[in-house]
Amino acid sequence: MASGEEYPEEENYGDVSSVGALQRAGYAWADVAALEPAAAGRAVRVRGAAQEVRAKGRVVFLVLRQGSATVQCVVAGADGDVGITLFAAGLSRESVVDVAGVVALPRVPVRSTTQQLVEIQVQKLHCISRSVPKLPISVDDAARSEEDVAGAKARGEQLVHVGQDNRLDYRVIDLRTPANQAIFTIESEVEYIFRQVLRSEGFIGIHTPKLISGSSEGGAAVFKLDYNGQPACLAQSPQLHKQMAVCGGFQRVFEVGPVFRAEDSNTHRHLCEFTGLDVEMAIKDHYFEVCDVVDRLFVAIFDHLNKNCVKELEAIQRQYPFKPLKYLQTTLRIDYDEGIRMLKEAGVHVEPMGDLSTQAEKKLGELVRDKYGTEFYMLCRYPSAVRPFYTMPCSDDPLFSYSFDAFVRGEEIISGAQRVHVPEQLTRQAEARGIDVNTIATYLDSFRYGAAAHGGFGAGLERVVMLFCDLGNIRKTSLFPRDPRRLKP
């Protein structure tokens, strides 16, 4: 039977190029993950990838995968007809197949599938998309943990290890592993709770432009481009426009959207494009009102993941073992000065009034965890010199600012502050940082028409998930990563 040839509806097996050719009267669509022993005897139809094809005599065992759920499908020709078994045995792994059959109870649990107490006795089998016979990487190999590889090596055995670059080169296959299916489900949940909590607190979602005339953060790390004859760049954050939205009368706003950074940072936690979780809000008395929102929001996110994503976290654990995140129900806040004292007492050298190095952040995270029992905390009141130009200096000491960072497992995930809302002061601070104020003139002008005191914060979605699950590399939590060396797939 030639691949791609369409078969009449009465045929029980074959290749089809159009799903419209498949009419399954009497078979009800079913989700693999929802199959239960109570469904035994029911005629069902499922569609998924042929993860494994194993012939044993005149019977073929086909493991069908749908998302991260798998079920064993048993193909045995009726009345001595071996055509359907020969067809099944010839399927290449990862081919997409349409199965119609009857749910049955196996004699012994099927240990190689997620559905261990049920199987499908196949009556009709059609392939709607054939995979190439030899895959560049296999899902089984990509799903293997480094511990398994190391354990096999210690025993004198050899298992295939799929490296990070190979995974990303063939990302479409790599995404099919149970861990990756779980990672991006969790990422979706983080975004969902982010929106849900903020909407419950009176925030509205906005969408700001990603093509802008000047730097939104200061410095030169921008992607420059020609915009109809005008110099332009990709936004490093929605910072300027979310502030302008508050100036426009919206008291509380948030955005989930792409952020672009042209930094040549080939590290485990930097990307050239990531998904920003941004918030801006009018404040009444103190920038700690922003910290309060961070506290409620991220504790709600962590609680939700631990309560509602147990299966996903277990799937990640199997490939990338990690310890659950320690956090408090009321998030710890310490001042920058206290953090510096803790580091100095531990023998760590830090530059006076400087930003913390990656090593210092890690060490402070360990010190905070050991002293306060949490791996999620806020460090407040940073020196003004290490914060962006739009950050409000402290009224009691302008060398410090009304700003904060939040850390998970010793790495920064959130940066926030009260903003300068006085146009003359904002202009002076921008000029002091070498920013051409002509490129942000409309931003500066928005504060000349009356502006509320306000503050906000930003976080990277990929980094939040990376650190919550302690995955060690942000490329694991970016669907199709863009870093200084990668622009495809």
N, C-alpha and C positions, 0 to 999 in steps of 0.2 A: 504494500500500500504506500503510494508515494506521499511524501510530506507535502502538505498544503492542499491535497485533493479533498473536495467536499463529498460527504457521504449522505445518502438519503436518511431521513429521520428514523427509518426502521433499523438501520445498522447499529450494532452495539458497540463498535469501536472504530477508531480511525483518527486521522488528522482533519481538522476543520479550520478554515481561515476566517470564518465569521460565526460569532456566537449565536447569531440569529438562526443558524441552521440547526441548532440544538433545541429541540422541544422535548421536555421531560414530563409528560403527563403522568400524574400519580406520584411524583417525587417532590417533596417540599424542600425548599432551600433551608440549609442549616449552617450554623456557625460551628466550626470545629471546637472552639473553646467552650461552647455551651452544651456539647453532647454529654449525656448522662446515661447510666445504666437503665433508668426508667424508660429511655427511648428505644430499648431493644425491640426489634420487630418492625420498627417504623421505616418507611421508604424515604430516603433523604437524598439531597443533591448538595455536593460541596465542590468548591473550586479552590485550587491552591497550587503550590510548587511541589514537584516530585523531589523531595529532599534525598530520598534513598530508594533505590530499586534493587530488590534482591530476589533472584529466582531460586526456587528450591523444588526440584522435580517439575511437576506440571502446575505448580502454584507459584505465583509471584507476590511478594510482599512489598507493597509500595507505601512509603511513609510520606503522607501529604502534609505540607506545612501551610498554614494560613496565619499570617502575622507571626506571632511567636508560639502559636498552638500547633501541635502535631497529632495525627491519628494514623493508625495502621489500617491500610486498605488491602484486603485479601482478594487477589484476582485468580479465579479458578474457572475455566471454561465449563459451561453447563453441557451435559449430554456428550461429553468427550470432545467438545469443540475446543481446540487448542489455539484458535486464531487470536482470541482476546489476550491469552497469556503471552503468546509470542509478541503481540503488539506492546503489551505492558513491559516485557523484558527488554524491548528495544528502545524504551524511552531514555533520553539523556537526563541526567540530574539537573534540577532547577527548571525543567520544562514545566509550563503551566498546563494543568490538566483539569478536566471536568469529569467528576465522578458521580454516578448515580448508583445507589445500592441500598442495602438494608443494614440497619444498625444491629450488631450482634455482640454477645458477651464472649470474650476470649476465654479459653480454658484456664490460662494463667495470665496474670497481669502483664501487659506489654511494657517492659521497662525502658525501651528506647524512645518512647513518645510521651508527650505531656498527658495525653488521654490514655491512661493505663487500664481502665476497666471497661472500655468499649472499643470496638473495631467496626469497620464497614465491609460487608460482603459485597464486592463490586459486581454489578450487573451490566452497566454501560460505562465505557471509558473512552473519552476523546481528548486529544491533545490540541490545544488552541494556540500554543506558542512553544516551539521547540528551542531549547537552549543549545548552544554549540556543544559538540561532544566532549571537548576538553576545555574546562574553565581555567582562567588565569589564576584564580584562587578558589578554594572551596569554602563553603559556609562552615563545614565542620572544623576545618583548620583555623578559620578566622575566629571561631567561637572558643577555641582552646585557650585556657589560661596559661600564663607564663609559669605558674607553679607546676602545672602538669608537664610542660616541656622540660623544666628543670628536673622534676622528679624522674621522668623517663631517662634523661641524660645520666642521672646518678645511677640508674639501674643498668646502664649500658645500652639502652634503647634509644631510638631516634624518632621524634615526632616533628612534624612540620610546624615551624613558627612563622606566622605572617607578620612581617615588620610594619611599622607605622606608614612608611611611604607606599608600600605595596597596598596596604588597606585603602589609602586615600586615592591611589591611582585607579583602583577598582572599587570605588566607594559604593556603587550600586549593589554589588554582591556583599560587601562588608556590612552594609546596613541591615542585612537579613538575619544577622546573628541575634540570639535572644537578648544579649546584653545591650546591643544597639537599639533593638526594638523598645527595650525598657528605658534606656537613657532618654530617647526622644519623646516617649510617653511622659516621663517625669518632667521634661522641659516644657511640654505642653501644659502640664498641671501647674507648674510654677507660674506661667503666664496667666493661666485661668484664675488662680487665687490672687495674683497681683492685681488683676482687673477687678475681681469681685470685691476684695477688701477695700480698695480705693473708692470704688463706686458706692459702697456702703457708708463711706465717710464723706460723701459729698463731692468727690472728684469727678471730672468729666474727661473723657479721652479726646485727644487732639492729634493732628497730623501736621508736622512742620516740614518746610522744604529742606531737601538734601542738597540742592544747588544754591550756594550762597556766594556773595561777592568778596568776603574776607574771612579770615580765621575766626572760628568760634571759641577757641581755647587759648589763643596766643601761640607764638612760636612758629616754626616753619614746617611742622609735620603734617602737611595737608596734600591732598591729591589735587593738583592744579589742572585746569582745563580751559578751553576756549568756549565761551558761551555767546554765540552769535557776534563774535568780534570783541566781546568784553572778557576781561580776565575773571575767572571764577574758580571755585573749588568745591569739593564735596565736604559736607558738614562733618566736623569732628564730634559734634553732639548737637542736640536740639536746644542747647543752653540759651542762646540769645532769643530764639523765637518763643520758647516756653515762658521766658520772662516777659516778653512782649505780650503774650496772651494774658498774663496776670495784669499787666498794665492796661490791657484791653477790657478789664472788668471781670474776667473769669477768676474767681477766688481760689479754685483748686483744680489743677490740670495734671494729666499724666499722658505719657506716650510710650508705646512699644514700637520700635522701629530701627532701621539700620544706622550704624555709626561707622565712620571711616577714619582710620588713622594711618598716616603714611610713614610711621616710624619703622626704622629698620631693626625691629626687635624679633630676633629668632629665639624666643624663649618659650617656656612651657605654658605661659599664661597670656600671651599677647597675640592678637590677630589684627589684620589690616581692615577687616570688616567684621563687626559683631552686632548682636541685637541689644540695643539699649533699653533699659527700664528706667524711665525718667519721670520725675515728679517735681512740681513747683506749686507753691501755695503762699497765700497771704498769711502773715503772722501777726499776732496781737501784741505779745509782750516780750517774747524771747525766742531765739532760734532753737531752743530745746523742744519747741512745739513740732519742729521738723523731725527731731530725734524721736519724739513720741510716736510719730507716724511710722518711722523705720522700725521701732520696737514692735508695735502691734502687727505691722505688715509681715515682717520676716519671721516672727515667732509663729504667726498664722500659717505661713508657707511651710515652715519646718514641721509644725504639728500635722498639717494636712498630708504631707508626703509620708510621714511615719505612720499615720493612721490609715490612709487610703491607697497607698502604693506599695503595700507589703510584697506582693508578687513581683513587681518590677524591681524593687530593691534586692530581693532574693536573687533574681536573674542576673543583676549586675554583680552581686556578691560572688556568684559562682565563677565568673570570669575575672573580676577585679575585686578581690577581697578588701574590705575596708571596715573600720570601726564606726559605729553610729556617732553622729555629731553630738557633742555635749553642748547644751545651751540652757539658759535660764528663762523662766517665763517672764521675768522682767529683765531686760537686757542691761548688762553692766556698762557703766560709762566711767571712764577715767580721763583725767586731763593729760595732755601731752607731757607736761612737766613731771607728772607722776610716772608715766611710762618711761621717760628718760631716766628718772631716778632708779627705777627697777632694773633697767638695762645696765646702768653704771654699777649698781650694787652687785650685779652678776658678772662684772668684769668686761662688759661689751663697750667698745669705743664708739661713741656717736658724735657727730659734728654738732657744735653748739648752734641752736636755732636752725638746724637743717632738717631736711626730710629724712625719713628712715630708709636705710638700705633694705634690700630684700632679706638679707641675713638677719638684720636687726628686727624686722617685722616678724620673721619666723621665731626668733628667740623670745621676743616679747609675747608672742602667742603662747609659747610653752610656759613662760613665767605666769601669765594670766590664768592659763588652764590649771596649773598646779596650785596657785594661790586662791583662785575664786571658783574653780570647778566649772569653767565654761570655755568653749572654743569660739564663741561668738560674742563680740564686745565692740564698743565704740570708743575711739580715742578722740578727745575733743580739744578745742582751743589750740589749733596749730599755729605756728609762726606765720605771719602774713606773707613773708618773703617766699614761702614755698607753696602758696595757694594762687589760683587764677586771679586776674586783674579785677574781676567783678566781685571779689569776696569782701565782706564788710569787716573792717578792723574792729577790735574790741574797744569799747568806749573808755575803759579804765587803763588800757595799755595798747596803743596801736601797733606795737611790734607783734602782737598776737591777734588772732582773728576768730570770729564767730563761725567756726568750721569744725568738721568732724570727718573721720573715716570710720568705716565698720570693717571688721576682720573676721574671717572664718578660717580656722586651722592655721593661723599665722599669716594669712594672705589677705590683702585688701580686696573687698568686693563692692564697697559703697563709698562714694565721696560726696559730701554735702556741705552746705553752709547757708548762712544768711547772705543775701546779695546787697550790693550797694544800689540804692534807689535814688540817690541824689546825683543829677546829671553832671554837675561840675566836678564832684569828687570822682565819679566814674571815669570821666574824661582824663583827669590827672593820672589816675591809676593805670589806665590803658596806655597813655603816652609813656609812663615810666617803665612799662614793659616792652617798649619798642613797637607797639601796635600802631599802624597807620589808621588814625581815627576816621579818615575819610572813607575807609572801606566798611566801617560799622556805623556810619552817620545816622542811618534810619533807626538803628538800635538805640543809639544815644538819644536821638530826638524823642523816642517813645517815652522817656522819663521826664521830658520837659512839659508834658501835658498833664502831670499829676500821676504819681505812682505810689502804690501801697508798699509798705514794708513787706518783704517777702523772702523766702528761702526755698531750698529744694535739694534734691540729691539725684544721683544717677548710679546705676549698677549695670553690669553686663550679664545678660541671661546665661550665656554659656559658662561664664566664670562661677556664677552661683551654683549651677548644677555640678560643675567640675569639683568644686570645693565641698559641697554637701556630700557627694559620693566619693570624695578623695581619689579622684581618677588620675591625678598627676599630670595631665596634659589637656589643654583646652581644645585641641583638635579632636578629641574624643567626643566633645559635646557640641561641636559645630557640624551641621549636616554636610556641608561642602566647604571646608575651611579655605579661607583666603589669608595667607601669610606672605611675608616678603618674597618667598620663592614659589608660591603656588597660586596659579590663576585658573586651574582646571582640575577635575572635571567640573 
